[in-house]
Amino acid sequence: MDRNGLYYVSDGTKRLCEEYMIPSQKTVAAAWHWIAETIRIDQNIQRTHPNRMSIGSFEKKFNRISNRNKGRK
């Protein structure tokens, strides 16, 4: 809880709400909800970001999806 009576999530060394630019919340449940949603979205973006993929992994993913779609014509 901060000095204004609002709640935030911390990893013990820093406030995660500051890292992800989430305002402090009125309840503990709301603070956990917003940090969980934000981290889930961040992980999805990091996993699928084009700069993260090499040509080899892109070709494997493309071939896998292409093989999956061959039977749907």
BAFI-3210 file (N, C-alpha, C; in Angstrom, 3 decimals, decimal comma, padded with zeros to 6 digits):
// residues 73
n [1|2|3|4|5|6|7|8|9|10|11|12|13|14|15|16|17|18|19|20|21|22|23|24|25|26|27|28|29|30|31|32|33|34|35|36|37|38|39|40|41|42|43|44|45|46|47|48|49|50|51|52|53|54|55|56|57|58|59|60|61|62|63|64|65|66|67|68|69|70|71|72|73]
n.u [000,858|000,555|001,335|-001,026|-003,018|-003,493|-003,086|-000,350|001,667|004,610|007,917|009,574|011,870|011,304|008,535|006,192|004,169|005,149|007,103|005,557|003,852|001,350|-001,288|-001,584|-003,925|-007,299|-007,966|-006,540|-007,074|-007,680|-005,215|-003,597|-005,011|-004,675|-001,878|-001,390|-002,811|-001,414|001,203|000,685|-000,090|002,266|004,060|002,945|003,377|006,196|006,793|005,886|007,032|008,370|011,123|012,333|012,342|014,251|015,387|015,439|013,698|011,395|010,910|010,435|008,098|006,400|006,313|005,136|002,591|001,703|001,630|-000,381|-002,553|-002,910|-004,674|-007,156|-008,338]
n.v [-001,171|002,176|005,601|006,934|005,191|003,329|000,266|-001,745|-004,003|-005,662|-006,908|-007,235|-005,752|-003,733|-001,768|-003,344|-002,128|000,350|-000,339|-001,390|000,687|000,927|002,264|002,646|000,669|000,533|-001,734|-004,834|-007,061|-005,906|-004,762|-007,070|-008,288|-006,498|-006,455|-009,138|-009,459|-007,632|-008,684|-011,137|-010,308|-008,996|-011,188|-012,655|-010,903|-010,756|-013,407|-013,718|-011,733|-010,370|-009,692|-011,383|-013,876|-016,222|-016,964|-019,724|-020,723|-019,432|-020,626|-023,293|-022,919|-021,906|-024,095|-026,031|-024,922|-024,767|-027,499|-028,308|-026,979|-028,128|-030,287|-029,100|-028,114]
n.w [000,000|-000,836|000,158|-000,327|000,166|-001,775|-003,641|-004,854|-006,859|-005,983|-006,568|-004,511|-004,757|-006,535|-007,748|-009,719|-011,063|-011,790|-013,651|-015,723|-016,143|-014,787|-012,983|-009,391|-007,528|-006,112|-004,667|-003,439|-005,004|-007,493|-008,125|-008,438|-010,511|-012,724|-013,039|-013,644|-016,077|-017,669|-017,674|-018,910|-021,498|-022,244|-022,296|-024,401|-026,547|-026,524|-027,138|-029,752|-031,257|-034,254|-034,510|-032,777|-033,862|-035,675|-039,029|-039,431|-037,382|-038,162|-040,667|-039,872|-038,352|-040,346|-042,141|-040,478|-040,045|-042,669|-043,380|-041,667|-042,729|-045,239|-045,372|-045,201|-047,462]
ca.u [000,000|001,344|000,897|-002,378|-003,970|-003,707|-002,286|000,477|002,359|006,057|008,685|010,454|012,883|010,723|007,106|005,938|003,259|005,949|007,763|004,550|003,062|000,000|-001,519|-001,956|-005,351|-008,016|-008,027|-005,461|-007,508|-007,542|-003,783|-003,137|-005,667|-004,075|-000,496|-001,460|-003,207|-000,332|002,308|000,234|-000,006|003,684|004,652|002,465|004,079|007,595|006,890|005,546|007,625|009,138|012,567|012,804|012,372|015,289|014,879|015,222|012,485|010,269|010,640|009,818|006,729|005,656|006,088|004,193|001,254|001,355|001,239|-001,654|-003,609|-003,042|-005,851|-008,396|-008,806]
ca.v [000,000|003,411|006,594|007,393|004,126|002,504|-000,949|-002,049|-005,275|-005,481|-008,157|-007,149|-004,724|-002,610|-001,852|-003,783|-001,180|001,412|-000,897|-001,557|001,917|000,654|003,062|001,918|000,331|000,716|-003,002|-005,788|-007,901|-005,129|-004,628|-008,345|-008,515|-005,697|-006,872|-010,442|-009,232|-006,929|-009,616|-012,119|-009,659|-008,771|-012,465|-012,997|-010,041|-011,176|-014,726|-013,666|-010,562|-010,782|-009,534|-012,472|-015,108|-016,384|-017,520|-021,158|-020,961|-018,974|-021,657|-024,420|-022,538|-021,804|-025,454|-026,687|-024,380|-025,170|-028,913|-028,385|-026,440|-028,894|-031,149|-028,323|-027,550]
ca.w [000,000|-000,861|001,150|-000,665|000,474|-002,957|-003,646|-006,020|-006,769|-005,940|-006,554|-003,361|-004,991|-007,279|-008,043|-011,084|-011,695|-012,402|-014,830|-016,778|-016,169|-014,307|-011,770|-008,171|-007,541|-004,851|-003,936|-003,707|-006,123|-008,728|-008,409|-008,974|-011,803|-013,789|-013,290|-014,306|-017,468|-018,357|-017,877|-019,910|-022,809|-022,515|-022,674|-025,747|-027,499|-026,577|-027,775|-031,172|-031,896|-035,433|-034,326|-031,926|-034,634|-036,684|-040,289|-039,223|-036,605|-038,979|-041,674|-039,177|-038,005|-041,599|-042,634|-039,591|-040,316|-044,038|-043,334|-040,956|-043,579|-046,482|-045,297|-045,049|-048,748]
c.u [000,907|000,750|-000,497|-003,440|-004,280|-002,714|-001,512|001,163|003,852|006,733|009,678|011,526|012,328|009,231|006,933|005,014|004,020|006,623|006,798|003,613|001,589|-000,211|-001,847|-003,469|-005,966|-008,077|-006,839|-005,814|-007,345|-006,071|-003,238|-003,750|-004,941|-002,632|-000,488|-001,828|-002,077|000,837|001,937|000,356|001,443|004,368|004,206|003,180|005,530|007,757|006,695|006,168|008,516|010,648|013,167|013,006|013,534|014,656|014,567|013,932|011,252|009,899|009,989|008,358|005,866|005,330|005,065|002,763|000,796|000,900|-000,106|-002,797|-003,816|-004,300|-007,169|-008,940|-010,066]
c.v [001,238|004,431|007,150|006,340|003,241|001,345|-001,106|-003,389|-005,008|-006,842|-008,175|-006,088|-003,513|-002,847|-002,278|-002,818|-000,025|000,921|-001,010|-000,367|001,679|001,502|002,165|001,754|000,476|-000,560|-003,883|-006,639|-007,175|-004,975|-005,914|-008,637|-007,771|-006,083|-008,227|-010,289|-008,591|-007,858|-010,673|-011,541|-009,425|-010,065|-012,892|-012,169|-010,484|-012,499|-014,644|-012,493|-010,986|-010,645|-010,656|-013,749|-015,110|-016,970|-019,005|-021,445|-020,490|-020,033|-022,884|-024,124|-022,471|-023,188|-026,194|-026,221|-024,776|-026,626|-029,093|-027,959|-027,222|-029,760|-030,414|-027,791|-028,192]
c.w [000,000|000,110|000,873|-000,378|-000,713|-002,963|-004,953|-005,784|-006,856|-005,971|-005,402|-003,513|-005,721|-007,492|-009,493|-011,811|-012,344|-013,678|-016,003|-016,890|-015,849|-013,058|-010,581|-008,151|-006,160|-004,016|-004,314|-004,922|-007,452|-009,113|-009,018|-010,336|-012,922|-014,062|-013,999|-015,779|-018,266|-018,634|-018,913|-021,313|-023,203|-022,955|-024,062|-026,806|-027,640|-027,314|-029,286|-031,911|-033,064|-035,271|-033,485|-032,730|-035,625|-037,945|-040,121|-038,464|-037,372|-040,009|-041,048|-038,859|-039,267|-042,142|-041,787|-039,873|-041,715|-044,076|-042,658|-041,881|-044,867|-046,498|-045,260|-046,355|-049,239]
res [m|d|r|n|g|l|y|y|v|s|d|g|t|k|r|l|c|e|e|y|m|i|p|s|q|k|t|v|a|a|a|w|h|w|i|a|e|t|i|r|i|d|q|n|i|q|r|t|h|p|n|r|m|s|i|g|s|f|e|k|k|f|n|r|i|s|n|r|n|k|g|r|k]
***
